[in-house]
Amino acid sequence: MVIRIFIAYSLEEKEEVYLNEILKDFKMLKKKYGNKCKLETFHKGNVRAGDDISAMSNLSLSEADIFLLLINRTFLADITEDPLDTEFQAIVRKHENGAIVLPILLTRSLFNESIFKNLSTLPLRGKPISKWDDKDDAYTEISKGIMVRIDAMIEEKNKRLDDDPKIRRMQIKSNDKGKDENALNFIDTFIFDKFFNYKISINGKI
């Protein structure tokens, strides 16, 4: 299972400082969720020289499950000035189709007047990172908020898999001598999307 996270922000040097601080915890998150899912992140800062940034961005936009919007005055000005921007429109469409959009407040702005005003923000209580005396507290709260959404997605996807009619349960009788002839071993086969990745549990234990 893969959860893809797209990070949108204005391309200014000071915004990249905030971005890098947020990304620090993703190293731990990727390890934490390693046995449950694979976390992939995309932002324009990790595009390498020679890569087609437009093609990579469009592909990442279409596949993303979670969008992090790094909100400041410049970001809001950009989407207000160009509301037909491809990236912005893609995020709006994905949100309408159920994708998670999390605005992260970097500095004070007119966020409550923007198109995203009805979305819950990080850090909680609408306090921008720049206003926190201890910035580490702010970044930790942001990471915890992202974890809550990731946990909910994993739970929901696992529930859908459990309800999927394609899930096959095969019952295998044990032929081992000395064991109760009625003992059973169960193998659960899960089919992920259009790929065949198998997650196996024996006797109901992962």
Secondary structure, 3 states (H helix, E strand, C coil): CEEEEEEECCCCHHHHHHHHHHHHHHHHHHHHCCCCCEEEEECHHHCCCCCCHHHHHHHHHHHCCEEEEEECHHHHHHHHHCCCCHHHHHHHHHHHCCCEEEEEECCCCCHHHCCCCCCCCECHHHCCHHHCCCHHHHHHHHHHHHHHHHHHHHHHHHHHHHHCCCCEEEEEECCCCCCCCCCEEEEEECCCCCCCCCCCCECCEC
